Amino acid sequence: MPTTGQTPEVTVLGAGVVGMATAWAAARRGLSVELIDRAAGPARGASFANGAQLSYAYTDAMAGPSLWKQIPALLSGSDPAFRIRLRGDPSIWRWGLSLLSHASRARMQRNTLSTLALARASQQAMAGLLDRHPIQFQHRTAGKLHLYFSDPALRAGARMVELKRAHGVRQTLLDAEGARQVEPALQQVAGIRGAVYSPDEAVGDPWRFACGLLETLCRDYPVSTRFGFDLETLQRSGRHWLLRSREGEAVEARRLIVCTGIDSAALLRPLGIRLPLMAIKGYSFTAPCGPQAPATSITDTSRKIVFCRLGEHIRVAGLADINDWDPGIDQGRFERLVALARQSLPGAADYARIRDPWAGLRPSTPASVPVIANVREGLTCNVGHGMLGWTLAMGSGERAVALALGEEAA
């Protein structure tokens, strides 16, 4: 039900899962929406093939007390899951120092709980959408197990369980045998010291979700799209925002909500808006299920990789290459992910039939909390979701639209 001839009430720039959820939040209020993206369709960037886990309970901030102990391994490159580039964009130094400023226990807990509130709102918003429109994207409540392989890591995990339980989160601390009772496929894994089980965690294919939601929006709501719009400049023009493409096309926006992920920093810098975003590159692959494929989502906290079952396939995702702004696949790093997955769950996937290797740039803030704010008149940011963009998308969309409209955010 596209609109014509008039400037839409809300313009959403960026059609990843965050942008799609933002368009939905506006459209469900009865507002006319234009959705703009430079790609040929939705969720073609960092949303396309992420880890597929909807981690509503696991919102732990990246920066915490353990970060200080990880610095030598980060700087020396000896941690296989992480890599940091100190050359190139000089903002790595400012961002890194800000990250360290959030590494106290108090700040980690505050940031974790802030994101937790957004995640729980996101879970509710997803349920509301699917009650109205049963979009098919391999969505199910799978539960999730976080596996720990050392006693100090397990104790740290237990502290976070206690923190979140006080806020209504269902999580259980298990020993190795308890974890194997929840997920028999863990019989293939040695050295487990314990696990945190989150029964309400869900999974779903983000690209299928974005495509299904787009079809619903364009069919049933006053939503129009403008794909293939390669934005070059953004400026205020009277009471509107003026967007110009590299091809010379111009678009006016009354209320503009920016959901362009890592590209948002460069886009808004000419306006004097500084966003604390850092590219953290991650990888994934999808493969047919192996003979011991888990039904429960698995996070190997030692190797920093996740396993997520989507129908008859397994999505495996991991690695964190900090300050890597190239979205292309580094073959050596991709092979590292495959090797770590084989070590972790050797029977989870048919590793000889890997398909769809993928890399994406996750826009991360030092606090691990997204930037959802009105930054200029008629201009709202909804960016910086880091590794939790898929998890936080629905709640972020609701919050961003509420702010843009001047509503009191729930």
Secondary structure per residue as TSV (DSSP state, phi and psi in degrees):
chain	resnum	aa	ss	phi	psi
A	1	M	-	360.0	60.3
A	2	P	-	-67.6	152.0
A	3	T	-	-96.4	152.5
A	4	T	-	-139.0	149.3
A	5	G	S	84.0	-13.3
A	6	Q	S	-131.7	152.2
A	7	T	-	-70.0	124.6
A	8	P	-	-60.2	156.0
A	9	E	S	-70.0	-31.2
A	10	V	E	-135.3	133.3
A	11	T	E	-115.1	127.5
A	12	V	E	-109.6	121.1
A	13	L	E	-100.6	112.3
A	14	G	-	112.6	123.9
A	15	A	-	-118.7	35.0
A	16	G	S	-75.3	-169.5
A	17	V	H	-63.9	-32.6
A	18	V	H	-68.3	-45.1
A	19	G	H	-64.6	-40.6
A	20	M	H	-63.2	-43.0
A	21	A	H	-65.4	-34.3
A	22	T	H	-67.8	-42.2
A	23	A	H	-61.0	-40.8
A	24	W	H	-62.6	-44.5
A	25	A	H	-60.0	-36.1
A	26	A	H	-75.7	-44.5
A	27	A	H	-65.7	-37.2
A	28	R	T	-67.5	-17.8
A	29	R	T	-84.5	-0.4
A	30	G	T	88.6	10.3
A	31	L	-	-85.8	148.1
A	32	S	-	-77.5	139.8
A	33	V	E	-134.5	138.4
A	34	E	E	-116.6	130.4
A	35	L	E	-109.3	123.4
A	36	I	E	-121.5	136.0
A	37	D	E	-155.0	150.1
A	38	R	S	-78.6	-19.9
A	39	A	S	-78.4	174.6
A	40	A	S	-83.6	-7.3
A	41	G	S	-166.5	-177.1
A	42	P	S	-79.0	155.4
A	43	A	S	54.5	49.2
A	44	R	-	-99.3	-3.7
A	45	G	S	-107.5	-123.1
A	46	A	T	-64.4	-18.2
A	47	S	T	-82.3	-17.4
A	48	F	T	-60.5	-51.5
A	49	A	T	-138.4	46.1
A	50	N	S	-71.3	-171.3
A	51	G	-	-64.9	-11.4
A	52	A	-	71.9	0.3
A	53	Q	E	-85.3	133.1
A	54	L	E	-98.1	92.8
A	55	S	-	-93.8	70.5
A	56	Y	S	-68.2	-23.6
A	57	A	S	-98.1	-27.1
A	58	Y	-	-98.1	87.9
A	59	T	-	-117.3	25.6
A	60	D	-	-60.4	130.2
A	61	A	-	-64.6	148.7
A	62	M	S	-66.9	-39.5
A	63	A	-	-90.6	124.0
A	64	G	S	-155.7	-178.2
A	65	P	T	-55.6	-32.2
A	66	S	H	-69.2	-16.6
A	67	L	H	-60.4	-36.7
A	68	W	H	-60.7	-38.3
A	69	K	H	-71.8	-21.5
A	70	Q	H	-84.6	-12.8
A	71	I	H	-58.3	-46.8
A	72	P	H	-57.7	-42.8
A	73	A	H	-66.8	-36.4
A	74	L	H	-64.5	-46.7
A	75	L	H	-70.9	-31.4
A	76	S	H	-87.1	-13.3
A	77	G	T	77.1	17.9
A	78	S	-	-86.7	-10.2
A	79	D	-	-87.5	116.3
A	80	P	T	-66.3	-23.1
A	81	A	T	-84.2	-23.9
A	82	F	E	-118.6	148.2
A	83	R	E	-147.1	136.8
A	84	I	E	-125.4	133.4
A	85	R	-	-103.3	117.1
A	86	L	-	-90.9	-11.0
A	87	R	S	-96.0	174.0
A	88	G	S	89.6	-128.3
A	89	D	-	-59.2	118.0
A	90	P	T	-67.5	-13.1
A	91	S	H	-65.3	-13.6
A	92	I	H	-57.7	-34.6
A	93	W	H	-71.4	-44.5
A	94	R	H	-64.0	-44.5
A	95	W	H	-65.3	-42.3
A	96	G	H	-63.2	-41.9
A	97	L	H	-65.5	-37.8
A	98	S	H	-66.1	-39.0
A	99	L	H	-57.7	-46.2
A	100	L	H	-63.9	-31.1
A	101	S	H	-67.4	-17.3
A	102	H	T	-98.2	8.0
A	103	A	-	-88.7	9.5
A	104	S	S	-79.8	159.6
A	105	R	H	-62.8	-40.2
A	106	A	H	-63.4	-45.4
A	107	R	H	-69.4	-37.7
A	108	M	H	-60.2	-44.1
A	109	Q	H	-65.5	-42.3
A	110	R	H	-62.2	-45.9
A	111	N	H	-67.0	-38.5
A	112	T	H	-62.3	-44.3
A	113	L	H	-71.6	-32.9
A	114	S	H	-62.6	-44.9
A	115	T	H	-70.2	-33.9
A	116	L	H	-60.2	-43.1
A	117	A	H	-60.9	-39.7
A	118	L	H	-68.8	-38.4
A	119	A	H	-64.3	-40.9
A	120	R	H	-68.4	-35.9
A	121	A	H	-65.3	-35.5
A	122	S	H	-65.8	-42.0
A	123	Q	H	-60.2	-43.0
A	124	Q	H	-66.2	-41.2
A	125	A	H	-66.0	-37.9
A	126	M	H	-63.2	-43.4
A	127	A	H	-61.5	-40.4
A	128	G	H	-64.1	-41.6
A	129	L	H	-61.7	-48.2
A	130	L	H	-71.9	-24.9
A	131	D	H	-65.1	-36.0
A	132	R	H	-85.6	-38.3
A	133	H	S	-135.6	100.4
A	134	P	-	-74.4	71.7
A	135	I	-	-65.7	138.9
A	136	Q	-	-97.3	114.9
A	137	F	S	-147.9	33.9
A	138	Q	S	60.1	37.4
A	139	H	-	-83.1	134.5
A	140	R	E	-161.4	157.5
A	141	T	E	-86.7	105.2
A	142	A	-	-99.3	-19.7
A	143	G	-	72.6	160.8
A	144	K	E	-143.6	143.3
A	145	L	E	-116.1	124.0
A	146	H	E	-96.2	117.8
A	147	L	E	-94.5	134.8
A	148	Y	E	-119.3	139.6
A	149	F	-	-118.9	9.5
A	150	S	S	-144.3	151.1
A	151	D	H	-65.4	-41.9
A	152	P	H	-60.4	-40.4
A	153	A	H	-66.2	-38.3
A	154	L	H	-65.6	-40.8
A	155	R	H	-63.3	-40.2
A	156	A	H	-63.5	-40.2
A	157	G	H	-62.5	-38.8
A	158	A	H	-64.5	-37.8
A	159	R	H	-62.4	-39.8
A	160	M	H	-69.7	-32.7
A	161	V	H	-60.7	-46.5
A	162	E	H	-63.4	-39.4
A	163	L	H	-60.2	-46.7
A	164	K	H	-80.6	-26.9
A	165	R	H	-57.5	-37.0
A	166	A	T	-64.7	-13.7
A	167	H	T	-111.8	22.1
A	168	G	T	87.1	10.0
A	169	V	-	-84.6	134.4
A	170	R	-	-90.6	108.6
A	171	Q	-	-142.4	147.0
A	172	T	E	-129.4	137.2
A	173	L	E	-89.9	126.1
A	174	L	E	-121.2	152.0
A	175	D	-	-84.8	-179.7
A	176	A	H	-60.7	-41.1
A	177	E	H	-67.9	-37.8
A	178	G	H	-63.5	-38.2
A	179	A	H	-64.4	-38.5
A	180	R	H	-71.4	-27.3
A	181	Q	H	-70.0	-37.3
A	182	V	H	-67.9	-43.1
A	183	E	-	-131.8	96.1
A	184	P	G	-58.2	-23.4
A	185	A	G	-63.5	-14.1
A	186	L	G	-76.4	-2.0
A	187	Q	G	-59.3	-22.8
A	188	Q	G	-80.7	-5.5
A	189	V	-	-108.2	125.5
A	190	A	-	-101.4	155.3
A	191	G	-	86.2	8.4
A	192	I	-	-69.7	127.0
A	193	R	-	-93.6	-22.3
A	194	G	E	169.7	179.8
A	195	A	E	-153.6	156.0
A	196	V	E	-108.4	124.8
A	197	Y	E	-107.0	124.9
A	198	S	E	-117.3	96.5
A	199	P	T	-70.1	-18.7
A	200	D	T	-94.6	3.1
A	201	E	-	-70.3	147.9
A	202	A	E	-122.7	172.3
A	203	V	E	-136.3	161.8
A	204	G	-	177.9	150.5
A	205	D	-	-80.3	114.3
A	206	P	H	-65.7	-36.0
A	207	W	H	-67.8	-43.6
A	208	R	H	-61.7	-37.9
A	209	F	H	-61.3	-49.5
A	210	A	H	-61.1	-42.1
A	211	C	H	-65.2	-43.3
A	212	G	H	-66.5	-40.2
A	213	L	H	-67.5	-39.4
A	214	L	H	-60.7	-44.3
A	215	E	H	-60.1	-42.2
A	216	T	H	-64.9	-44.8
A	217	L	H	-62.6	-45.2
A	218	C	H	-72.2	-25.1
A	219	R	H	-84.1	-41.6
A	220	D	H	-112.4	-4.7
A	221	Y	S	-135.3	162.0
A	222	P	S	-77.4	68.7
A	223	V	E	-121.4	130.5
A	224	S	E	-119.6	160.6
A	225	T	E	-127.1	153.5
A	226	R	E	-140.8	83.2
A	227	F	E	-86.8	159.6
A	228	G	T	74.9	20.3
A	229	F	-	-97.2	101.8
A	230	D	-	-90.0	95.5
A	231	L	E	-65.5	132.3
A	232	E	E	-110.3	-44.9
A	233	T	E	-135.8	151.9
A	234	L	E	-134.8	125.4
A	235	Q	E	-150.0	157.8
A	236	R	E	-80.2	135.5
A	237	S	E	-137.6	98.6
A	238	G	T	65.4	-122.8
A	239	R	T	-98.2	9.5
A	240	H	E	-124.0	166.1
A	241	W	E	-99.8	138.2
A	242	L	E	-111.0	122.0
A	243	L	E	-109.1	127.0
A	244	R	E	-118.9	134.8
A	245	S	E	-90.0	166.4
A	246	R	T	-65.5	-19.6
A	247	E	T	-89.7	0.0
A	248	G	S	94.6	2.2
A	249	E	-	-75.4	141.7
A	250	A	E	-121.3	139.2
A	251	V	E	-133.6	135.8
A	252	E	E	-100.2	143.8
A	253	A	E	-132.3	129.9
A	254	R	S	-76.8	-55.6
A	255	R	S	-120.5	119.8
A	256	L	E	-111.0	127.7
A	257	I	E	-116.1	117.8
A	258	V	E	-91.2	119.9
A	259	C	-	-130.6	46.1
A	260	T	-	-100.1	22.2
A	261	G	G	56.0	-134.9
A	262	I	G	-65.5	-24.1
A	263	D	G	-72.2	-12.3
A	264	S	H	-63.7	-34.4
A	265	A	H	-60.9	-49.8
A	266	A	H	-69.6	-33.8
A	267	L	H	-64.4	-41.0
A	268	L	H	-95.7	-10.3
A	269	R	G	-59.1	-40.5
A	270	P	G	-61.9	-19.0
A	271	L	G	-88.8	2.8
A	272	G	T	81.7	15.2
A	273	I	-	-100.9	117.5
A	274	R	-	-103.9	116.2
A	275	L	-	-104.0	133.9
A	276	P	-	-82.3	61.3
A	277	L	-	-105.0	139.1
A	278	M	E	-130.1	136.3
A	279	A	E	-76.2	124.3
A	280	I	E	-121.4	108.0
A	281	K	E	-81.8	131.4
A	282	G	E	-124.1	165.9
A	283	Y	E	-129.1	157.3
A	284	S	E	-152.3	164.0
A	285	F	E	-147.5	160.0
A	286	T	E	-122.3	137.7
A	287	A	E	-145.9	157.6
A	288	P	E	-59.9	150.5
A	289	C	B	-59.8	142.0
A	290	G	-	-89.6	-176.6
A	291	P	T	-67.9	-18.8
A	292	Q	T	-128.1	51.9
A	293	A	-	-77.0	129.7
A	294	P	-	-75.1	144.8
A	295	A	S	-84.9	-31.5
A	296	T	S	-81.3	144.9
A	297	S	E	-67.7	141.3
A	298	I	E	-123.6	134.1
A	299	T	E	-119.3	117.6
A	300	D	E	-87.6	102.5
A	301	T	T	-72.6	-18.5
A	302	S	T	-76.2	-46.4
A	303	R	T	-93.3	-6.0
A	304	K	T	59.7	46.3
A	305	I	E	-131.1	156.9
A	306	V	E	-124.4	149.2
A	307	F	E	-123.2	128.4
A	308	C	E	-137.7	122.0
A	309	R	E	-86.0	126.1
A	310	L	E	-121.8	95.0
A	311	G	T	64.2	-123.1
A	312	E	T	-95.0	15.2
A	313	H	E	-127.5	160.9
A	314	I	E	-116.2	129.4
A	315	R	E	-98.8	125.7
A	316	V	E	-118.7	129.9
A	317	A	E	-139.9	151.4
A	318	G	E	174.1	-166.5
A	319	L	E	71.9	151.1
A	320	A	E	-145.0	99.9
A	321	D	E	-100.8	101.3
A	322	I	E	-80.1	133.6
A	323	N	T	68.4	29.9
A	324	D	-	-105.9	106.8
A	325	W	-	-98.3	7.8
A	326	D	-	-94.7	114.6
A	327	P	-	-74.2	-5.3
A	328	G	S	-70.7	163.4
A	329	I	-	-86.5	122.4
A	330	D	-	-85.3	112.6
A	331	Q	H	-60.4	-37.2
A	332	G	H	-63.9	-41.9
A	333	R	H	-68.5	-38.5
A	334	F	H	-62.7	-43.0
A	335	E	H	-63.4	-31.8
A	336	R	H	-63.0	-42.3
A	337	L	H	-60.4	-45.1
A	338	V	H	-62.3	-42.3
A	339	A	H	-63.1	-42.9
A	340	L	H	-64.0	-38.6
A	341	A	H	-64.7	-41.8
A	342	R	H	-62.5	-40.1
A	343	Q	H	-64.8	-40.8
A	344	S	H	-73.4	-59.2
A	345	L	-	-131.0	84.1
A	346	P	T	-63.5	-25.1
A	347	G	T	-101.3	8.3
A	348	A	S	-72.1	-36.1
A	349	A	B	-133.0	158.7
A	350	D	-	-84.9	88.3
A	351	Y	G	-67.9	-13.1
A	352	A	G	-80.6	-8.7
A	353	R	G	-125.0	37.8
A	354	I	-	-63.2	137.5
A	355	R	E	-132.9	167.2
A	356	D	E	54.4	53.7
A	357	P	E	-61.8	141.9
A	358	W	E	-146.7	148.9
A	359	A	E	-136.8	145.2
A	360	G	E	-146.5	154.0
A	361	L	E	-101.1	113.2
A	362	R	E	-92.5	122.3
A	363	P	E	-81.5	107.1
A	364	S	E	-114.1	141.5
A	365	T	-	-101.8	157.6
A	366	P	T	-60.9	-29.6
A	367	A	T	-87.4	-7.2
A	368	S	S	63.4	21.6
A	369	V	-	-116.3	128.3
A	370	P	-	-66.8	158.5
A	371	V	E	-93.6	105.5
A	372	I	E	-123.8	102.0
A	373	A	E	-160.9	151.8
A	374	N	E	-79.9	117.8
A	375	V	E	-107.5	-19.0
A	376	R	E	-150.8	166.9
A	377	E	T	-58.7	124.0
A	378	G	T	74.6	9.5
A	379	L	E	-130.3	119.9
A	380	T	E	-121.7	138.6
A	381	C	E	-100.7	141.0
A	382	N	E	-140.9	77.5
A	383	V	E	-143.0	169.7
A	384	G	-	86.2	36.4
A	385	H	-	-86.5	-5.0
A	386	G	G	57.1	-132.5
A	387	M	G	-78.4	-3.5
A	388	L	G	-114.6	24.3
A	389	G	H	-58.9	-43.0
A	390	W	H	-66.3	-41.6
A	391	T	H	-65.6	-43.4
A	392	L	H	-92.4	-3.5
A	393	A	H	-56.6	-50.7
A	394	M	H	-66.3	-44.3
A	395	G	H	-66.8	-37.1
A	396	S	H	-65.0	-40.6
A	397	G	H	-60.2	-44.4
A	398	E	H	-62.2	-43.8
A	399	R	H	-66.6	-42.2
A	400	A	H	-64.3	-43.7
A	401	V	H	-67.2	-39.7
A	402	A	H	-59.1	-42.6
A	403	L	H	-66.5	-43.6
A	404	A	H	-61.1	-34.3
A	405	L	H	-89.1	-5.4
A	406	G	T	78.3	15.1
A	407	E	-	-73.1	160.9
A	408	E	-	-81.7	116.2
A	409	A	-	-65.2	138.7
A	410	A	-	-70.5	360.0
